[in-house]
Amino acid sequence: MFIGNNKNGLLPFGIHLREEDILSAVSSVNIGDSVIWNRRTDTIEIPGITISLERGKSFKNELTTLKSSKIFKDSFERFCLQLNEIENQTGLNISIREFLTKYVEGEQRWNEVEPYLIMLVEAAESSDEILIEKALRYFLGRGQGLTPSGDDMIVGLLAFDAVSGFLSTCFYKKVSELIEGESITTDVAREYLRYALKREYSSTVSDMVNTLASGNASNFEKAFHDLIGVGHSSGLDTVLGIVIGMLVFRNQKITETN
């Protein structure tokens, strides 16, 4: 569970407080304090502070469904154009702009992490359990921070699947097996992935994939910049995962029409 503000959007496992309450809580809580859930009073009790849910409002970040192949094509082009303006690299030192250019043009000279991105694309297109596990093992837990860059990428990939439906059940099963059966990543990243497997995401991620799926051009730039503004590189890492998902979906549609 996350207790804090909403600067990174509304989290599906979050309790979001007013900024003044956050300041009060931070000044009262110490590392190592016990946290107790009081079922009788619906309160979270920490030494020095009690959080009541009595007047709280529940929320759910709803997802839409990809409307048509034409909307996908338009959204993919809009996404690529926006990404061409981004010079920053992801947390794994990947230039999304350069990767996209090389991938679309059929470039075969890949640098550092890029061959593993190709492996992830291939794994997402298949039901090959060995290939899927190999790709996931490379990215899960890779990178710095509470949510490593590789995990944010996988969340982005799952998010675009949630609105378009291209991944195999084997892919979902393998993600679940790895995060639940091994200490492969951080506790925070594991929580994000657990919810992603249930198709539940932060509002910044949901807004982005909903905009792509609906073709809502008027909301595109806001959703894009809200997402890439999350964390040090988490937002951009998630965007790369969405890009991977769109490439897989694009490949499948090309195959279906040939």
N, C-alpha and C positions, 0 to 999 in steps of 0.2 A: 504494500500500500504506500502511496505517495501522499504526503500532506504538505501543501505549499501554495504558491501563487499560480497564476495561469500564463506566465510569460512564454512558456513553451506549448501553449494550447491546453485544452481540457483533456486530461488523460483518463482512459477507461478504468484505471485502478486508482484514481486520484480523489482526494478531498481538497477542494480549493477554497482557501480562506481569503478574506479581505486583507489588503496590504498592511493595514494597521495591526490586524490580528497576527499576521506573520511576524512582524517586528516584535510583538509582545512575546510570541511563542519562542522565537529564536533566542531572546534574552533570558528566557526562563529554563530552557532545556539544556541538559549537559550530555556529553557522550557517555553512554553506558546506562542512562536512565531506563527504567523499566516502563513498558507501555501496556496498559490494561484496557480491555474492552469490557465495559459494564453493560451487560445485556438488559438489566433491569431499567436503567436510565437512558440507554442508547447514547452513551458517552464514551469518549476515548480519554483515559486518565493517564497523565504523565505527571511526575512530581513537579508541582508549581503551576500546572495548567490543566484545565479540563475542556475538551472540545465536545460540544453537544450537537447532535444531528437533528434535533427536534425541529428546527426551522430550516433545515437544509433542503435543497431542491435536487432531485435526482436528474441525471441527464444521460443521453446515449448519442454517440456520434454516428448517425445513420449513414449508410452507404447506398449509392444508386447503382444502376447497372448500365454498362456500355450500350448506347442506343443503336449504333449502326457502324458498319465498316467505313462509311463516309466520315462520320464524326471522328472515328479513330484516326483516319488519315489526316484530317484537319488538325486534330489535337496533337498528333505526333509531329507534324510540320511546325506547329506553333511552339511546341516544347523544344524542338531542336533549334529553332531560331532564337529562343530565349537563352538556351544553354550556350549558344555561340558567343553571347555577351559576357559569360562568366569566365573569368581568368583564374579564379582560385582553384586549387586542387583539393581533392577529397582527403580524408584522414589517412588514406593509404597511398597518397601522392599520385593520384590518377587525375589527369585532365579529362573531364567528361567530353569537352569539345573535341580534343584530339582523338580520343577513343572512338567517338561517334563517326568522325570523319573517316578514320581508317576502316572501321567496320562496314560502313555503308559503301565505301569505295572498293572493298575487297582487299584491303592491305593485309599482307602476311607478316610484316616485320613488327612484331609486338615487343613491348618493353616491360620488363619487370613483372608487375602484377597482371598486366593485360591478358596473358595466356590463360590465367585462372578465371578471368571474366568470360573468356570464350568457353572455358570448361563449364562455367555456371550456366551460360546460355544453353549449351548442349544438354546439361543435366536437367534444366527446366523444361526442355523439349521432350524429354524421354521418361520412361518408367524404369530405367536401368538403376537398380538399387545401389550397385557398386559405384557407378559414376556419380549418382546423387550424393552418396555419403562422402566420396572423395572431395567433391566441390564444397560441400557444407563444412567438412572438417578444415578446409583451408581458410574459410572466411569466419566461421563462428569463433568468437574470442580474439580475433585478430585486430590489433589497434589499441589505442590508449583510451582511458576514460571510463566512466561508469557504464556507458554503452559503447563498446568497441565499434570501430568503423564497419567491420565486416558484418556485425549483427544488425546495425542500422540498414545496411544494404539489403540483407535478407528480409527485414521488415518491409522495406520499400517494394521488393519483389512480390512478397505476399500481398501487399496492399493493392497492387495493380491487378493481381489475380483475383482479389476479392470483388472487383467490379467487372472483370472480364472472363474469368474462369478458364484458364489454360493449363494450370499445373495439375499433375497427376496426384492421386491420393497417396501414392508412394512417397512423393516429395514431402507432403505434410506429415506423414507417418515418420519419416526419417528425421525431420527437424525435431519432432516431439521426442523421439527416442534419444537423440543426442543431448538435448537440453535437460531432459528429466533423468537420464541414466548416467550422465557424466558431469564432472565439474569442468565443462568445456568453455564456459564464459562467466561473466559476472552475474550476481544475483539480480541487479537492475535490468540488465539486458535480457536475462531469462524471463523476467516478468513481462517485458514488452513482447517477447516472442510468444509467450503463453497466450496472451490476449490476441496477438496477430493470428495465431492458429485458430482462434474462435471468430476471426474476422472483426475484431474490435481494435480501433486505432485512436491515437490522439486526434484532436480536431484539426491540427495543422496537416496531418497526413490525410485524414478523411476529406478535408476540403480540397486538397490537391488532386487526389484520384477522382473525386466526384466531379470536379471541374473538367478533367480530361474525359471522363466517361459521358458527361452530359453535353460537352461542347460549349459550355458557358464561357465565351470569350471575355465577357465583361468582368468576370471575377478572376480571370486567369492570373494576371500580374500580381494581384494581392495575395492569392493563394500561394503562388510561386515564391514570392519574397518572404512571406510569413514562414514558409517551410525552411528555406535555406538560411533563415535567421536563427534557427534553433541550435543552441549549443555552439561549441567551437567549430565542429565540422559535421555534427550529427545530421543536420538538415540536408546538407549537400550529399552526405553518404546515402541518406534515404532516397534522395532524388536519383542517384546513380542506380539504386535498386529498382526504382520505378522505370528508369530507362531500360534496364535489362529486361524487365517484364514486358515493356512495349516492343522491344526487339523480338522477343520470343513470340509474342502474339502476332506481330507483323510477319514473321517467318512462317508461322502456321497458316495464316491467311493466304500467303503466296503459294504455299504448297497445295492448299485446297483448290486454288484456281488453276493450277497447272495440270 
